[in-house]
Amino acid sequence: MDKYINSFEIQNETFYYYDIKAVIEENKSLKKLPVVLKILLEANLRNANSENEFLEIIKIFEKKERKEISLYPSRVIMQDYTGVSVLVDLASIRDSFKNLGKNVEEVNPKIMVDLVVDHSLDIYTDKEEYSFDSNIEKEYELNKEKYQFIKWAQNNFDKLRVVPPGSGICHQVNLEYLSTILHLKRIKDKNFIYPETLIGTDSHAPMINSLGVLGWKVNETQAKTSILGMPVSLVLPQVVGVNIHGKLKEGVTSSDLVLTLTSKLKEYDIKGKLVEFHGEGLKHLTLEDRSTIANMAPEYEAICSFFTIDDKTVDYFNKTRDNEDYGYLLKEYLQRQELFYSDEVLEFDEIIDFDLEELEPAIAGPNKAHSHIKVDELKEQQINKSGSYLKDLDVVVASITSCTTTSNPYLILHAALVAKKAYEFGLHTKEHVKTSFSPGSLAIKEFLKKLDLLKYLEHLGFYISGYACENFGNLEDKYEFDIKDNKLDVCSLTSGNKNFEKRLHPLINYNYLSSPSLVVIYSIVGSTKFDLFEDVISTIDDKDIYLKDLWPSSKEVGDYMSELDYTLYKDIYKDIFKGNEFWQSLEVEDSKNYKWNENSTYIQGSLFYEEKEEDSLNIQGARILAMFDDEISIEQISPMGQIPLYSTASKYLEQKAVKSFEYNTFGSRKANAELITRGLFEHPKLKNKMVSKEGAYTFDYENNEIVSIYEKSQKFKEIKKPLIVIAGENFGKGEQKEWATKGMNLLGVKAVITKSFDEKYRKDLISYGVLPLEFIDDDIESLKLKGDENFSFEMDTLKVEGKLKAYINRGFDEVQITLKIKIDTSLELKYYKNGGVFPFLFNSFR
């Protein structure tokens, strides 16, 4: 690729780049590639190790072959829910290095890592002027230990930046400040630039694609390997082009657009594909509108939704960063590379037309973000039950929350103007509606204050409760008892995203997504049994108030939008890494290795790094830990829900003096290896075929008793006997969580034998040194396995896609079967031989 290095000058500074346009000129069939594929092409060619690899990459992209390529991230972004466990593992690997006498400072990020602390917030106080300060203070009190660990990591890991709590949602901070669109790297005293590429551990990390940055959601294992210098391996994806026509009608907002679009795209086979937006209608969508669309890509199962950079992108970047000089550099580079938006017709694998002018006001639900319904359908619902305070279909939660809409100034100004008109008519929210307002960005509060609109939202009870992905907390006791006693079907409305149901109260049966403006309207109405277009919202001084009286026109919103002062972004973000006085006062020990608190129930390390390099395989007398049927999901293997009473995990917490009402969820304690390992398979609907009991139980044949899976694993660890897990088809399906594989390693499981694996789960097992094996002609039923058998298998030389003989012993009987080794590539084989991807990485450093 060196012969394709080119350069240009801006303001007497020379910038070098790898000229993808020159490559395309030599290979004309690449010219009409979607822009998102050109970004991947540039990265793969730039990182090619040989001329043959270079030519093979060109061939793959020319013919759009479904072959493996790589994503080379220039940066990783995480929030605390997933990011803390990643940092705990890096700290744990440092401990392993120390035990092995290695230099612990080798364990350091190789690329920039941003951790934005935004997922802790629970709403304790809502309808109060000082609710934000109260909630943040409570969060520091409850999460002090976690925050101290994060601050230690910030002080000890190179290239790790931490955005402290209360600064905004990670996707929004990324959009408004962290992203640079281009990545600059010094190579041999020269400034090289290339497109910024991003991976994130949150499902909505691809929101940054609205800025023309290729962002990709990965699991924690892939994040760690990328942090330590490995690219993300993927098969060249197909690209669906969405052709946008027209513009939105009066009264329709981008929130209606994204909910309708989510529903429509869900009808197509988009899973595992990229979506690239184009067409004349794009000029009517602001950058914030595009962000709202890109944020929801996981709901229609696309890898991501991509918007090519155009003048609106550069304008937004200049306004938020206050740096027009950089904007010139952006445009110069992108136009030279033909990565800037043009009207040229590109070749997509499929094209979907979407007309903005056909859209009507919409909401999504109940409980599914892709279940789109028209608002007038709600009036057809029936009220069947009533209580002392509530009845069916009453709205008990109205929340303007999450990064989907609360950082789009147009949508929030629209909602604020609804509140202003409501105030002028003398309207209030219903007493039984719990309200909250949690913007994704600090800029929103400043916009509202400067335009003198925040007070109208506060008048209706929408006080700012925090800048985070909030968990809404409890309802008042009288309403909870009323719902329980009368089995009422009550409702919530939020402007959130796919996680909205999980963040709300379990007693609420109907949970809807809507625009912030409709959240405000329904908080005033108090029920979804209502005809928004025909029914009277309220009567004040003999005047009937209808929706049309409260709904602002596009011109009214536009007038306020024209007064926005975007220079405030510079003030908001000037001290973004500094944090408030709580953060600054946190004291952490100065040490290269973290000093774990053995009494902690939230933060505990795990020594899963094991140095080895073996060409052969020798597993003798392995016992069966558990046997499962078909279609076992990730959530069943490693549940993240509420920690059950009377479980192995709860016993551990009880020994640590944690009260039952403080157990919380497995997800909240996922940075504690001791707890999560005890919680593996702790799912109420999981059935181990070795026992009649559901949940994390198995049979101990030595003592002839039912025990927990964890107890049996520890017993066999002590006597150094290997363990295996056996299952049916499609084992490990669903959204990948690293504990479902890392936990297998920590339980002492050496191999998992199934009829078939979920492909991602199979790869993750290898990453943690667990051997995936598949039956060929046999299964649990044909072999009549009970669980008391011993398995032995050995192989002199491990190889890709090999087969091995397995010997099953039942007392004095022995059965021989053939198993398929599900190691599919030479790189996977290297990982497994080294004990997993992390030992491989560090062995390769030496």
ABEGO torsion letter per residue (X at the ends): XAAABBBBBBGGBBBBBBBAAAAAAABAAAAABBAAAAAAAAAAAAABABAAAAAAAAAAAAAGBBBBBBBBBABBBBBAAAAAAAAAAAAAAAAAAAAAGBBAAABBBABBBBBBBAAABBBABABBAAAAAAAAAAAAAAAAAAAAAAAAAAAABBGBBBBBBGAEBAAAAAAAAABAGBBBBBBGGBBBBBBBBBBBABAAAAAAAAAGBBBBBBBAAAAAAAAAGBBBBBBBBBBBBBBBBEBBBBGBBAAAAAAAAAAAAAABBABGBBBBBBEAAAAABBAAAAAAAAAAAAAAGBABBBBBBBAAAAAAAAAAAGBAAAAAAAAAAAAAAGABBBABBBBBABBBBBBAAABBBBBBOBGBAABBBBAAAAAABBBABBBAABBBGBBABBBBBEAAAAABAAAAAAAAAAAAAAAAAGBBBBAABBBBBBBABAAAAAAAAAAGAAAAAAAAGBBBAEBBBBBAEBBBAAAAAAAAAAGBBBBBBBABBAAAAAABBAABABBBBBBAAAAAAAAAAGBABBBAAABBABBBGGBBBBAAAABBBAAAAAAAAAABBAAAAAAAAAAAAAEBAAAAABBBBBBABBBBBAABAABBBBBABBBBBBABBBBBGBBBABBBBBGBBAAAABBABBBBBGBAAAAAAAAAGBBAAAAEBAAAAAABAAAAAAABGBBAABBBAABABBEBBBBBAAAGBBBBAAAAAAAAAAAGBBBBBBBBBGBGBEBBBAAAAAAAAAAGBABBBBABBBAAAAAAAAAAGBBBBBBAABBAAAAGBAGABBBBBBBABBBBGBBBBBBBBBEABBBBBBBBBBBABAAAAAAAAAGEAAAAAAAAAX
